[in-house]
Amino acid sequence: MPNLRYFGRGGSVLEHLQSNGWTVVDTNKKAELMVVETFDNQDVNSLERLKSTVELMRNALDEIEQHQLQSFIVITDSSSVSGNPRQGLQTHDGACPNGVHGFGTLTAETLARKAVQIGICTRVLRIAEDDEKIRNLDKTLDSLDFSVSYKLIQPV
């Protein structure tokens, strides 16, 4: 079965991948896929709060830069776009971070492009609900097109 390198808090996404035959490995030297699942750890200290977004992503990128793999999937919630828009803006297009966690999520989504720069097929799933994450993750894995280097997937 295919090998997976996972960064995140565990839970339903990781359990789902394992139940579908993915084997979690300690290092991505053996992995075909790396998944980073960011989350809001709710810490009151801003720097500690970024550990569940920016630090997870940095640790994953450190491994990616050392060892190539085929696919990289980053799962975030919608906090990078769900904040209040600046005054005077008519639309809510683009980044609009919702607090410290939103800035961390936006940073993680932006850092995902580093994987593209080194030739790894990258997908960012900007989805908050676990059942939607799993459904979109399955759909993404089933339709992975390596000719498309980057794609952002979010609920409509």
Steps between C-alpha positions, in 0.01 A plus 500: 500500500610862452697681768394825665687761703251689718533825697205604715301415809374165377132422517246426231708596195799289601276213611319512166823487302624206706171314461534543123837328494750783547794404719638779718879519492744691717686669219388605156795319341258210464180700448312560176275758668542759772195649673515804727177555690507834678269573791417766755654400832312786674809609699472851648869568427531613137835331438379172649186523290708504180650160583195325354533681168834664419719262702330190357553634151862595565577152632341343193691726263826418676440135410384574148815696427709200608307226318278514193152350501217487247213690661447754774160586647441779749166503681396827661176651618355818353652733761736654242198652323227517764608814686350844468607683183679833532273800506420636157525166317191413300578129461645227715741353243843374596663483840310628800648323804281433800732575793834342583389157384389651168843652447661165580269324257571756229872451558464121474301533176764735359788274605334212314618666180857420604426135422385601151828685445695180558278298268248333730132473403328712766141540609360729769162403641346802672219315678391525863262208558648153553249317280562748217877467550479124460266516200718759324821321594370177345389685189837675477696176537278321245541775240859607561629644173877540510491736201337758731767603749277696741133520577294662776188304592226661707126454546283703268 
